[in-house]
Amino acid sequence: MTVEVLTVGPSVSLQDAGRPGGLGIGLSRGGAADRFGYLAGCALLGAPMGVAAVEMAGFGGTFRFTEDRWFALTGAGMRAALDGAPLGWNATYQARAGQVLAIGSVETGVYGYLSLAGGIAAPTELGGRGFHQIAGLGRALAAGDRLEPAAPDQSVPGALIFRGPDTRAAPLRIMPGPQTAMFPADQIAAFEAAAFIRSARANRQGVRLDHDGAPFAAGLQLTRVSDFISEGDVQMTGDGTPYVLLADCQTMGGYPRIGTVVPADLPRIAQAMPGDVVRFQMITVEQAEQLWKSDAAVLADLKAQVAPRVRDPREIRDLLSYDLIDRPSSAVTGLDE
Amino acid sequence: MLVRFADSLREPANRAALAFCAGVDQARFTGVVETASSLTSVFVRFRPDQVRRAALEDQLRGLLAARDWLQADLPGGRRIWHIPAVFEGDAAPDLDAVAGLLRVSVPEAIAELTADPLRVLALGFAPGQPYLGFLPDRWNIPRRTEVTPQVPQGAVVVAVRQVIPFANAAPTGWWQIGRTAFRCYDAQSDPALPLRAGDEVRFQSVPSAAWAKLARDARGGAEAETLP
């Protein structure tokens, strides 16, 4: 056993890269709600894509390590401390046997990830290990759960950080889909001009967006034939409110979709906090295809953004004993470990 | 990429979708990583780094032109499932409202719902969950304007001439008129996903008192026969 779950928030579960290929049986891919945040953990630990990690929505938990193990914290920034010593986010650390990692509430974003070197062992069902509530697969983590490593901690990653570009303010790019033409041009123009507010009503299935303008409608919505829906689709419910569908969405739905958020921007809507302003920009199918990347390509990009972690002054217990004034700065910010 | 055979729900379009989906699988086009059929359409997922959209579209159009898919036969090896369900009390919160929309009595609505076998038009929404059709024309009732936050596992819901037994508790915009103990996906059973597109389902109305016994059965009291 490597990690014992002492306490845990209400929306904490194991997630991985999901269960691709299940559309025909009614199974959406699921997996990490912020795919890039999850893959950043893989990039930091040198883990192959597909290992299971702990996804924490809004609040983490306390985790006791029963053996030495490297871990990574990625995705939404959350308050974290190892035996009381504060930890930065998007970085790797080594826990010693007996140490307790406490992860509190989220500070920026929604979904944080705790990844263990070697991955977390969990049974596979329908091709994945993640909790997929609407599909009835898996369950949330509970106090008392034990996380076993899937593989030995062989590739010692060292102290690393991950620094992605800050694109939070940019509009979400959406591509037209099979139902976009059902919306009149003025509705699409209003949709692109609108400043939506990320509603408090959101989960791994989707995010509701509120706005002050007139509702969006494609006409004859309530008797339309159900058709495929997938993550990224912006669906207009019966009252004309947009929902952006996330990893655990259903596979079929009858509400019309004005377009689909491109995979490159989907993590940002998953990580939008209640009250955040959300805007959309329609791009062409050709532009969207140029943005498309395989998971392997995304992981390679993320690995290129991993760098050695320079010691954070907050982690230095005896900071006052350092002579911070007279030495060259490199002596203070030298490589940790 | 999506290939749609009709904008509204029609039986030939559903048959065409099933057959065309099988046809795309057999063709093994480069870059295609997933296919699935819905009520009237076929979803083709491809990798833009392995095939250009325009090239794949040409191949799909070629396959479309190769035959009249609307005349296609249903898949072989189909079965008919007899599935017991309760259509009263707590299991049927919207039944009165639906009977009102249909302008029939509640017993007449149940009789019509259970009179004929319905076809599994597609699996969707959740693993193994079937969209069943078609009920008579008068059942072309719209979805509700307000989404019901949660119906229970096994909820039997209706809208737009279709019936769905819910695989899991979920929100829905459809009307709940019954409940079944049949499980659309059960990892402990073999096969775990009992229904296939093209199968038929006939509901049997049972009293609430029968529920406890059905709930103990691995298949919720359902029985299957192979169709000739």
Interface residues (C-beta under 8 A of the other chain):
Chain A: P20 G21 G22 L23 G24 I25 G26 L27 E125 L126 Q133 I134 A135 G136 L137 G177 P178 L222 T223 V225 S226 D227 F228 T237 G238 D239 Q250 T251 M252 G253 G254 Y255 V285 E289 W292 K293 S294 A297
Chain B: L2 R4 A6 D7 S8 L9 C21 V33 E34 T35 A36 S37 S38 L39 T40 S41 F43 R45 R47 P48 D49 R53 A122 L123 G124 F125 A126 P127 G128 Q129 Y131 N140 P142 R143 R144 T145 E146 V147 Q153 A159 V160 Q162 A167 N168 A170 G173 Y185 A187 L193
